[in-house]
Amino acid sequence: MGSASIPRLITEFAIPSIIGMVVNGAYNIIDSIFLGSAMHETGQAAVTAAVPIMIVFMAISMLIGNGGNALAALRMGEGDRQGAERSLGNTVTLSLIVSAIVALLAFVPPCINGLLSISGTTTEVWEYSKTFIQIISLGFFLQCIGMGVNNFIRTSGNPNRALGTMIIGAVVCVIFNYLFVIVLGWGIAGSACATLAGQAASCVSVLWFFIFTKNVPMKLHKRFMKLERRTVRLILSLGFASFAIQAAAAVVNFVLNNLLVKYGAQSALGQDAALASIGVVSRVAMFTIFPLIGVAVALQPLLGYNYGAHLFKRVRTTLFQGMLGGTVIAVAMWAAVHLWPNQIVGAFGLEDPELIEFTVFALKVQLILLPFVAFQIIGSNYFQATGQPVKSAFLSLTRQVLFLIPLYILLPELLPQIMPQYSGLDALYFAVPMADFLAIFTTVIFMLVELRRMKRLESGELEAAAF
């Protein structure tokens, strides 16, 4: 990673990472498509109401998994194999502990009912959403290992193996969704069980790599699974940016769902239809972002290794070429959404023509700035990969918290007054591209300052911080 051709390394790491993130993101899409076929708008509304809580689960898994992986990449760059293996062992142990707590809380009535209340769950879909979340929580450890620890395989120089673990899980998820939801008619519970089956398959393949595979840069050893205070602190510190992104996304979804219920009730669509529609838009939008996150994840070990080795010219080249590649992918995703919006929306089982029309227009508006989003995602991830988690977290929070939530709250009140043809419900999807623009502009400023700092590091005027 410190001497080979950078374009070749980026390609080698990015292709499986992109496919892997798309496959990982497919879990939510798969659930939605099968539930849409079986339960139509009701299934979509139930999953949409559960999404904020699922994002909280993902935030916790990324706090541990991405933080541990970032630390391992830095240790590998420093030539410290034991440090990398200690990071891996502590990450697995933390995943076990946190998973047990999550599973317990999901069955404590005040906790689960309180979460469903603030997620905007309507009476009609309450029990469906509750069932889905409780089943998913029982297998939270599978998600932590299958998704979070999977990144360690990529850092070990085996991106294709990392991809394989994700594909296995997605294939199993599809098979069991068809069996449980379509054939056996288990509905929401069947979809949740199918998701657990897919995550279990990924989890087993990840652990197999680190326990039984020979001649790998790091292995999972029992002696390194004992929690070490400094290692845990660094894992949580480096993972905070990823956690912040997902936690902010959860807050955004909590706010959005409640606003959908409020303004949906004022529209002809109704509450559940509004939840189903914007839920579909959000899932498609998330799916278009996953390839860009895949590029960012692929760049992380390359950036971390070369930064740890003080090869700052290679860090800069990796960053620029990664951003270029991510932008090309974003443009392709944007084109697909605008060329085939009806086909994309139709795959989710929506039946009402007016609802389909509303969803298609919302999808186009929400993703209008997608070609520029790669820069923002990779830019914020750069700071995480190079041991600057506070900057990374701030850049992530600018879009989700500082910009998007205020726009969600204010725009439905202002837009109908300025443009009467649009309702408060319409304003909710106009808020997204406005937040994207502000976040991209902020990232540009941070990156310009960082590039100047990197030149000073390269010339010896500054000294890189040790971890």
C-alpha positions as CSV (number, residue, x, y, z in Angstrom):
1,M,0.0,0.0,0.0
2,G,3.0,2.3,0.4
3,S,4.7,1.6,-3.0
4,A,2.4,0.1,-5.6
5,S,0.6,2.1,-8.3
6,I,-2.1,4.3,-6.7
7,P,-4.7,4.0,-9.5
8,R,-4.2,0.2,-9.5
9,L,-4.6,0.1,-5.7
10,I,-7.7,2.3,-5.7
11,T,-9.2,0.1,-8.4
12,E,-8.3,-3.1,-6.6
13,F,-9.8,-1.9,-3.3
14,A,-12.7,0.2,-4.6
15,I,-14.4,-2.3,-7.0
16,P,-15.0,-4.9,-4.3
17,S,-15.8,-2.2,-1.7
18,I,-18.3,-0.5,-4.0
19,I,-20.0,-3.8,-4.8
20,G,-19.8,-4.8,-1.2
21,M,-21.5,-1.6,0.0
22,V,-24.2,-1.9,-2.7
23,V,-24.7,-5.5,-1.6
24,N,-24.8,-4.4,2.1
25,G,-27.3,-1.6,1.2
26,A,-29.4,-4.1,-0.7
27,Y,-30.6,-5.7,2.6
28,N,-33.0,-2.7,3.1
29,I,-33.9,-2.6,-0.5
30,I,-34.6,-6.4,-0.6
31,D,-36.8,-6.2,2.5
32,S,-38.7,-3.3,1.0
33,I,-39.3,-4.9,-2.4
34,F,-40.5,-8.2,-0.9
35,L,-42.7,-6.5,1.7
36,G,-44.0,-4.1,-1.0
37,S,-45.0,-7.1,-3.1
38,A,-46.7,-8.8,-0.2
39,M,-48.1,-5.9,1.8
40,H,-47.9,-2.8,-0.6
41,E,-48.1,0.6,1.1
42,T,-48.6,-0.9,4.6
43,G,-45.3,-2.8,4.4
44,Q,-43.5,0.2,3.1
45,A,-44.9,2.4,5.9
46,A,-44.0,-0.1,8.6
47,V,-40.4,-0.4,7.4
48,T,-40.1,3.4,7.1
49,A,-41.2,3.9,10.7
50,A,-38.6,1.3,11.8
51,V,-35.8,2.9,9.7
52,P,-34.6,5.5,12.3
53,I,-34.2,2.7,14.9
54,M,-32.3,0.6,12.4
55,I,-30.0,3.5,11.6
56,V,-29.3,3.8,15.4
57,F,-28.2,0.1,15.3
58,M,-26.0,0.8,12.2
59,A,-24.5,3.9,14.0
60,I,-23.4,1.7,17.0
61,S,-21.9,-1.0,14.7
62,M,-20.0,1.6,12.7
63,L,-18.7,3.4,15.9
64,I,-17.0,0.1,16.8
65,G,-16.2,-1.4,13.5
66,N,-15.0,1.6,11.5
67,G,-13.1,3.0,14.5
68,G,-11.3,-0.3,15.1
69,N,-10.5,-0.6,11.4
70,A,-9.2,2.9,11.1
71,L,-6.9,2.2,14.1
72,A,-5.8,-1.1,12.6
73,A,-4.9,0.6,9.3
74,L,-2.8,3.3,11.1
75,R,-1.0,0.5,13.1
76,M,-0.3,-1.5,10.0
77,G,1.2,1.7,8.4
78,E,3.4,2.0,11.5
79,G,4.5,-1.6,11.1
80,D,2.8,-2.6,14.4
81,R,1.1,-6.0,13.7
82,Q,0.3,-6.6,17.4
83,G,-1.3,-3.2,17.6
84,A,-3.5,-4.0,14.6
85,E,-4.5,-7.4,16.1
86,R,-5.3,-5.8,19.5
87,S,-7.6,-3.4,17.7
88,L,-9.3,-6.3,15.9
89,G,-9.7,-8.3,19.2
90,N,-11.0,-5.3,21.1
91,T,-13.5,-4.5,18.3
92,V,-15.0,-8.1,18.5
93,T,-15.3,-7.9,22.3
94,L,-16.9,-4.5,22.2
95,S,-19.4,-5.8,19.6
96,L,-20.4,-8.7,21.9
97,I,-21.0,-6.4,24.9
98,V,-22.9,-3.7,23.0
99,S,-25.0,-6.3,21.1
100,A,-26.2,-7.9,24.4
101,I,-27.2,-4.5,25.7
102,V,-29.1,-3.6,22.5
103,A,-31.0,-6.9,22.4
104,L,-32.0,-6.5,26.1
105,L,-33.3,-2.9,25.7
106,A,-35.3,-3.8,22.6
107,F,-37.6,-6.0,24.8
108,V,-38.0,-3.4,27.6
109,P,-41.4,-2.0,26.8
110,P,-40.7,1.7,27.8
111,C,-37.6,1.6,25.6
112,I,-39.1,0.1,22.4
113,N,-42.4,1.9,22.7
114,G,-40.6,5.2,23.4
115,L,-38.5,4.8,20.2
116,L,-41.5,3.9,18.1
117,S,-43.3,6.9,19.4
118,I,-40.6,9.4,18.4
119,S,-40.1,7.7,15.1
120,G,-43.5,8.7,13.9
121,T,-45.0,5.2,13.9
122,T,-48.8,5.3,13.2
123,T,-51.3,3.1,15.0
124,E,-51.9,1.1,11.8
125,V,-48.3,-0.1,11.5
126,W,-47.2,0.0,15.2
127,E,-47.1,-3.7,15.8
128,Y,-45.5,-4.5,12.4
129,S,-42.6,-2.0,13.1
130,K,-42.2,-3.3,16.7
131,T,-42.0,-6.9,15.6
132,F,-39.4,-6.0,12.9
133,I,-37.1,-4.1,15.3
134,Q,-37.2,-6.7,18.1
135,I,-36.3,-9.5,15.7
136,I,-33.5,-7.5,14.2
137,S,-32.1,-6.6,17.6
138,L,-31.7,-10.2,18.6
139,G,-29.1,-10.6,15.8
140,F,-27.3,-7.3,16.3
141,F,-24.0,-9.0,16.9
142,L,-24.3,-10.6,13.5
143,Q,-24.5,-7.1,12.0
144,C,-21.6,-5.7,14.0
145,I,-19.3,-8.5,12.7
146,G,-20.7,-9.0,9.2
147,M,-20.6,-5.3,8.4
148,G,-18.2,-3.6,10.9
149,V,-15.4,-6.2,11.2
150,N,-15.7,-7.0,7.5
151,N,-13.7,-3.8,6.8
152,F,-10.7,-5.4,8.6
153,I,-10.5,-7.9,5.8
154,R,-10.0,-5.1,3.3
155,T,-7.3,-3.5,5.5
156,S,-5.6,-6.9,5.5
157,G,-5.2,-6.6,1.8
158,N,-8.1,-8.9,0.8
159,P,-10.8,-6.7,-0.7
160,N,-12.2,-9.6,-2.8
161,R,-12.6,-11.7,0.2
162,A,-14.4,-8.8,2.0
163,L,-16.7,-8.6,-1.0
164,G,-17.4,-12.3,-0.9
165,T,-18.6,-12.2,2.7
166,M,-21.1,-9.5,1.8
167,I,-22.4,-11.3,-1.3
168,I,-22.9,-14.5,0.7
169,G,-25.1,-12.6,3.1
170,A,-27.1,-10.8,0.4
171,V,-27.8,-14.0,-1.5
172,V,-29.0,-15.8,1.7
173,C,-31.2,-12.8,2.5
174,V,-32.9,-12.9,-0.9
175,I,-33.5,-16.6,-0.7
176,F,-35.0,-16.5,2.8
177,N,-37.0,-13.3,2.0
178,Y,-38.7,-15.2,-0.9
179,L,-39.3,-18.3,1.3
180,F,-40.5,-16.5,4.4
181,V,-42.4,-13.5,2.9
182,I,-43.7,-14.8,-0.4
183,V,-44.0,-18.6,0.0
184,L,-44.8,-18.9,3.8
185,G,-46.6,-15.5,4.1
186,W,-44.8,-14.5,7.3
187,G,-44.8,-10.8,6.4
188,I,-42.8,-8.4,8.5
189,A,-41.5,-11.2,10.9
190,G,-40.4,-13.2,7.9
191,S,-38.5,-10.3,6.4
192,A,-36.7,-9.6,9.7
193,C,-35.8,-13.3,10.0
194,A,-34.5,-13.4,6.5
195,T,-32.3,-10.3,7.2
196,L,-30.8,-12.1,10.3
197,A,-30.1,-15.2,8.1
198,G,-28.1,-13.1,5.7
199,Q,-26.2,-11.3,8.4
200,A,-25.4,-14.7,10.1
201,A,-23.9,-16.0,6.8
202,S,-21.7,-12.9,6.5
203,C,-20.7,-13.0,10.2
204,V,-19.5,-16.7,10.0
205,S,-17.5,-16.0,6.8
206,V,-15.8,-12.9,8.4
207,L,-14.8,-14.8,11.6
208,W,-13.6,-17.7,9.6
209,F,-11.2,-15.4,7.8
210,F,-9.6,-14.1,10.9
211,I,-9.5,-17.4,12.9
212,F,-8.7,-20.1,10.3
213,T,-7.2,-18.4,7.2
214,K,-3.4,-18.8,7.1
215,N,-0.8,-16.1,6.1
216,V,-2.9,-13.1,6.7
217,P,-1.5,-9.7,8.0
218,M,-3.6,-9.9,11.2
219,K,-5.6,-12.7,13.0
220,L,-8.1,-12.8,15.8
221,H,-6.3,-14.0,19.0
222,K,-8.0,-14.6,22.3
223,R,-5.2,-12.7,24.2
224,F,-6.0,-9.5,22.3
225,M,-9.8,-9.7,23.0
226,K,-9.3,-8.5,26.5
227,L,-10.3,-4.8,26.5
228,E,-7.4,-2.4,26.8
229,R,-8.3,1.1,27.9
230,R,-6.2,3.0,25.5
231,T,-7.2,0.8,22.5
232,V,-10.9,1.2,23.4
233,R,-10.5,4.9,23.7
234,L,-8.8,5.2,20.3
235,I,-11.4,2.9,18.6
236,L,-14.3,5.0,19.9
237,S,-12.5,8.2,19.1
238,L,-11.7,7.2,15.5
239,G,-15.2,5.6,15.0
240,F,-17.0,8.7,16.3
241,A,-17.2,10.3,12.9
242,S,-18.9,7.3,11.4
243,F,-21.2,7.1,14.4
244,A,-22.0,10.8,14.1
245,I,-23.0,10.4,10.5
246,Q,-25.4,7.5,11.3
247,A,-26.6,9.0,14.6
248,A,-27.4,12.2,12.8
249,A,-29.1,10.3,10.0
250,A,-31.2,8.6,12.7
251,V,-32.2,12.0,14.2
252,V,-33.0,13.3,10.8
253,N,-35.2,10.3,10.1
254,F,-36.9,10.7,13.5
255,V,-37.7,14.3,12.6
256,L,-38.7,13.5,9.1
257,N,-41.1,10.7,10.0
258,N,-42.9,12.9,12.5
259,L,-43.1,15.7,9.9
260,L,-44.4,13.2,7.3
261,V,-47.2,12.2,9.7
262,K,-48.0,15.9,10.3
263,Y,-48.0,17.1,6.8
264,G,-49.2,13.9,5.3
265,A,-52.4,14.2,7.4
266,Q,-52.9,17.7,5.7
267,S,-52.5,16.3,2.2
268,A,-54.7,14.1,0.0
269,L,-52.2,11.3,0.4
270,G,-52.6,10.6,4.1
271,Q,-50.2,9.7,6.8
272,D,-49.3,6.1,5.9
273,A,-49.0,6.9,2.2
274,A,-46.7,9.8,2.9
275,L,-44.5,7.5,5.1
276,A,-44.5,4.9,2.3
277,S,-43.7,7.4,-0.4
278,I,-40.8,9.3,1.2
279,G,-39.7,6.0,2.7
280,V,-39.2,4.7,-0.8
281,V,-37.4,7.9,-1.9
282,S,-35.1,7.7,1.2
283,R,-34.2,4.0,0.5
284,V,-33.4,4.7,-3.1
285,A,-31.4,7.8,-2.1
286,M,-29.4,5.7,0.5
287,F,-28.8,3.1,-2.2
288,T,-27.3,5.7,-4.5
289,I,-25.0,6.9,-1.7
290,F,-23.7,3.4,-0.8
291,P,-21.3,3.2,-3.8
292,L,-19.9,6.5,-2.8
293,I,-19.4,5.3,0.7
294,G,-17.8,2.2,-0.8
295,V,-15.2,4.4,-2.5
296,A,-14.6,6.2,0.8
297,V,-14.2,3.0,2.7
298,A,-11.8,1.6,0.1
299,L,-9.7,4.7,0.3
300,Q,-9.5,4.5,4.2
301,P,-6.8,1.9,4.5
302,L,-4.8,3.5,1.7
303,L,-5.0,7.0,3.2
304,G,-4.4,5.7,6.7
305,Y,-1.4,3.5,5.8
306,N,0.3,6.2,3.8
307,Y,-0.5,8.9,6.3
308,G,0.9,6.7,9.1
309,A,4.0,6.1,7.0
310,H,4.3,9.9,6.3
311,L,4.0,9.4,2.5
312,F,2.0,12.6,2.1
313,K,2.4,12.9,-1.7
314,R,0.7,9.4,-2.0
315,V,-2.0,10.6,0.5
316,R,-2.8,13.6,-1.7
317,T,-2.8,11.6,-5.0
318,T,-5.0,8.9,-3.4
319,L,-7.5,11.5,-2.2
320,F,-7.7,13.3,-5.6
321,Q,-8.1,10.2,-7.7
322,G,-10.6,8.7,-5.3
323,M,-12.7,11.9,-5.5
324,L,-12.6,11.7,-9.3
325,G,-13.7,8.1,-9.3
326,G,-16.5,8.8,-6.8
327,T,-17.8,11.7,-8.9
328,V,-18.0,9.5,-12.0
329,I,-20.0,6.9,-10.1
330,A,-22.3,9.6,-8.7
331,V,-23.0,11.0,-12.2
332,A,-23.9,7.5,-13.4
333,M,-26.3,7.0,-10.4
334,W,-27.9,10.4,-11.0
335,A,-28.4,9.6,-14.7
336,A,-30.1,6.2,-13.8
337,V,-32.5,7.9,-11.4
338,H,-33.5,10.4,-14.1
339,L,-33.8,8.0,-16.9
340,W,-35.8,5.2,-15.2
341,P,-37.6,6.8,-12.2
342,N,-40.9,5.1,-12.8
343,Q,-39.3,1.7,-13.0
344,I,-37.4,2.3,-9.8
345,V,-40.4,3.4,-7.9
346,G,-42.6,0.7,-9.3
347,A,-40.3,-2.0,-7.9
348,F,-41.4,-1.2,-4.4
349,G,-45.1,-2.3,-4.8
350,L,-46.8,1.2,-4.7
351,E,-50.2,0.9,-6.4
352,D,-51.9,4.3,-6.3
353,P,-51.0,6.3,-9.5
354,E,-51.1,9.7,-7.6
355,L,-48.7,8.2,-5.0
356,I,-46.4,6.9,-7.7
357,E,-46.3,10.3,-9.4
358,F,-45.6,12.1,-6.2
359,T,-42.8,9.7,-5.3
360,V,-41.1,10.0,-8.7
361,F,-41.0,13.8,-8.5
362,A,-39.8,13.7,-4.9
363,L,-37.0,11.3,-6.0
364,K,-35.8,13.5,-8.8
365,V,-35.7,16.7,-6.6
366,Q,-34.0,15.0,-3.6
367,L,-31.1,13.7,-5.7
368,I,-30.6,16.7,-8.0
369,L,-27.1,17.4,-6.5
370,L,-26.0,13.8,-6.3
371,P,-23.1,14.3,-8.7
372,F,-21.4,16.5,-6.2
373,V,-22.1,14.5,-3.0
374,A,-19.1,12.2,-3.6
375,F,-16.7,15.1,-2.8
376,Q,-18.4,15.7,0.5
377,I,-18.5,12.0,1.6
378,I,-14.9,11.3,0.6
379,G,-13.7,14.6,2.0
380,S,-15.2,14.0,5.5
381,N,-13.9,10.4,5.4
382,Y,-10.4,11.6,4.7
383,F,-10.2,13.2,8.1
384,Q,-11.4,10.0,9.8
385,A,-8.8,7.9,7.9
386,T,-6.0,10.2,8.9
387,G,-6.7,10.4,12.6
388,Q,-8.7,13.6,12.6
389,P,-12.1,12.4,13.9
390,V,-13.4,15.7,15.2
391,K,-13.1,17.4,11.8
392,S,-14.7,14.4,10.1
393,A,-17.6,14.3,12.6
394,F,-18.2,18.1,12.1
395,L,-18.3,17.8,8.3
396,S,-20.7,14.9,8.6
397,L,-22.9,16.8,11.1
398,T,-23.1,19.9,9.0
399,R,-25.4,18.3,6.4
400,Q,-27.4,16.2,8.7
401,V,-27.9,18.4,11.8
402,L,-26.8,21.9,11.2
403,F,-28.4,22.2,7.8
404,L,-31.0,19.5,7.1
405,I,-33.0,19.4,10.3
406,P,-33.6,23.2,10.4
407,L,-34.5,23.1,6.7
408,Y,-37.0,20.3,7.4
409,I,-38.6,22.3,10.1
410,L,-38.6,25.8,8.5
411,L,-39.1,25.0,4.8
412,P,-42.7,23.5,5.1
413,E,-43.8,26.8,6.7
414,L,-42.0,29.1,4.2
415,L,-42.2,27.3,0.8
416,P,-46.0,27.3,0.5
417,Q,-46.0,31.1,1.2
418,I,-43.3,31.8,-1.5
419,M,-44.5,29.2,-4.0
420,P,-48.2,28.3,-3.3
421,Q,-48.2,25.4,-5.8
422,Y,-46.1,23.4,-3.4
423,S,-47.4,22.1,0.0
424,G,-45.6,21.5,3.3
425,L,-45.2,17.9,2.3
426,D,-43.5,18.9,-0.9
427,A,-41.1,21.1,1.0
428,L,-39.7,18.1,2.9
429,Y,-37.9,16.7,-0.2
430,F,-36.8,20.2,-1.4
431,A,-34.8,20.5,1.9
432,V,-32.4,17.7,0.9
433,P,-30.6,19.4,-2.1
434,M,-30.4,22.6,-0.2
435,A,-28.6,20.9,2.7
436,D,-26.3,19.1,0.2
437,F,-25.2,22.4,-1.3
438,L,-24.4,23.9,2.1
439,A,-22.5,20.8,3.2
440,I,-20.4,20.6,0.0
441,F,-19.4,24.2,0.3
442,T,-18.3,23.7,3.9
443,T,-16.2,20.6,2.9
444,V,-14.5,22.7,0.2
445,I,-13.2,25.1,2.8
446,F,-12.0,22.3,5.1
447,M,-10.2,20.6,2.3
448,L,-8.4,23.7,1.1
449,V,-7.1,24.3,4.7
450,E,-6.0,20.6,5.0
451,L,-4.1,20.6,1.7
452,R,-2.1,23.6,2.9
453,R,-1.4,21.8,6.2
454,M,-0.3,18.6,4.4
455,K,2.2,20.6,2.4
456,R,3.7,21.9,5.7
457,L,3.8,18.3,7.0
458,E,5.6,17.2,3.8
459,S,8.2,20.0,4.1
460,G,8.8,19.3,7.8
461,E,7.3,22.5,9.2
462,L,4.7,20.5,11.1
463,E,5.0,17.1,12.8
464,A,2.2,14.5,12.3
465,A,0.4,13.5,15.6
466,A,1.2,10.1,17.0
467,F,-1.5,7.6,18.1
